[in-house]
Amino acid sequence: MKTATVRDLRNDFAKLEAWLGEGEEIQIERRGEPIAVLKPVKPVEGKKIQMPDFAARRRAIWGDRVFTEEEVKAMREEELGDRG
């Protein structure tokens, strides 16, 4: 168990938050006397967000197509119109 002071809690919470993220328990002390224990919250199972597979989406749209520099330039000019 790691220890920290009330001052650490107030002024350097990012360090304590990192310890909690690593699963550490932290004993908080004031003037050398323990006053509290911080414990990390166990993550809720099954709540993980599934990120889309962007590479598969790109392949589905474009396949193995590789654009030349000239094609990219033409597409950008077309998109920007008078602004570019």
Secondary structure, DSSP 8 states (H G I E B T S, - for coil): -EEEEHHHHHH-HHHHHHHHHTT--EEEEETTEEEEEE------TT-------HHHHHHHHHTT----HHHHHHHHHHHHTT--
